[in-house]
Amino acid sequence: MTATAFLLTGGGLALLFFGGEFLLRGAVAIAIRSGLSPLLIGLTIVACATSMPELLVTVTAGMKGVTDVGVGNIVGSNIANILLILGVAAFLRPIEIHPKLVLRDTCVMLGATGLFIFFALMGEIGLFHGGAMLAVLVVYLWTTYRLERNGNVKVQDDVLGEVGTASCSMPIAALLMALGLGGLVGGSELLIMGAVDLARAAGISETVIGITLVAIGTSLPELATAIVAGLRGHTDVALGNVVGSNTFNLLLIVGTLAILTPFSVAAEVVSVDMWIMAAASLALLPVMFVMRRIGRIEGGVFLALYIAFIAYQLSTGQVTS
């Protein structure tokens, strides 16, 4: 059983990674050939595509009645995005921060974090809450586009450079999108089955599996993008990708899950994990305004904190009989 669970989990992670890459490249190619601006592509197409692994895994988990895995995936992904992904990116090349360029988006991310915590403390998150989250996301995207459509789109151009925008025909792009979606759907199914089996075999709660293994797996596209961006010197892409991904995770994915199937956030997430997510998010503010960079030392600290977080999860996540 355990061997099968590992195979299912490994296969699911591989399908999610390659499915996400194919979907992203196909979607960007279609958007470019359709005449969409780099700004709009960066704000919507890229952001949505990089959040697809988390979205499908979370929704699949919800439909299978294991929402703890899905919600744990979102909280764990947001923590991993800041501590693991920014830590790796900064360790490869220090991230220079320009507060004016990322302040608004960071504030929206913090607002989305606060909204999630508020709803989680209320009890069940349902249709009304999900609708409110999606409405906030739509307003944010529309406002951002209106404010920036005549501004500097260098960051958006860098984003497109990292995801790969080599020209290809519409049929090839459509095929990439179809293969990507198929990989994401199949990978989500395999990953959820394998993760649940692993949790039960190891005596670990489904929430902890979602926060650790599943979260790391669904964050692989962002991690790959951050590594490439760091090596090429586009550190603003790594930071923008993390901030945008965290916002989409909370507003788009939690909102969608709440509309499809109302849920209550697991007690361990309410008592500990969502506060760690909030603390990691808030830690970006003093870094932006005081230090104005995330250097290799800070990146190492982020990585050490993430390792400690994972160790804490595994040590406290045993299911009591």
C-alpha positions, 0 to 999 in steps of 0.5 A: 500500500505504501509503495503504491501511495508513493508511486501515485504521489510521485506520478501526480507531482510529475503530471502537475509540474509538466501539466502546469508548464504546458498549460502556461506556455500554451496559454501565453502563446494564444494570448500573444497571438490574440493581441493581448498586451504583456501587462494583461497577460502578466496580470491574468494569464500567467497568474492564473496558469501558475495557480492551476496546480493549487486550484485543481488539487484543492477543488479535487480534494474538496470534491472527494471530501478531504477539504483538509488536504486542499485548505492545507495545500493553500496555507502551506503553498503560501508559506512555501512561496515566501520562505522556500521560494524567495529563500532559494531565489535570494540564495542564488542571487540577492533580490533587490526590492523597489517598494513602490513597484510592489507595495500595492500588490503586497498590501492586497496579498496581506488584505487577502490573508486577513480576509481568509483568517477572518472567514476562518475564525467565523466558522464555515466558509460558504457561498457568500464568503467565496463570492466575496473573495472572487469579487475582491479579486476581480476588482483588484485585477481591473484596478491594477490593469487600469492603473498600469496599462499606460505605465512601465511594463518591464516586469511583465515583459520579464515575466513573459521571458521567463515562461517562454514565449517562442512563437508557435501556431495556434493549433500547437498552442491549443494542443499544449493547453489541452495536454497541460489541463489533462496533466493537471486533472490527472495529476491532481487525482493521483496526488490526492489519492497518494497523499491521503494513503500516505497520511493514513499509512504514516499516521499523519493528519491529512491537513499536515500532508496538505501543508507539507508534501502537497503544498511543496508539489503544487509550488514546483512551477513557482519554484522553477520560475524563481530559480530561472529568474534568479539565475538570469538576474530577473529577481523582480519576477521571483518576488512578483510571482510569489506575491501574485501567487499568494493572492490568487491562492487565497482569493481565487482558489479558496473562493472557488472551493467555498462556492463549490463545497462549503467547508470549515478550516481544520482546528490545527490550521486555525490555531497555528498554521494560518498565523504562521502564514500571516507572520511570513507575509508580514515579514515582507514589509520590514524587508521592503522598507528597511532592508530593501533587499533579500540577500543570501543571508536572509535567504538562508534564514528563510530556508532555515525557517521553512525547514523548521516549519516542516519539522514542526509539522511532521513532529506534531501531525500524528493522528491520535487514536 
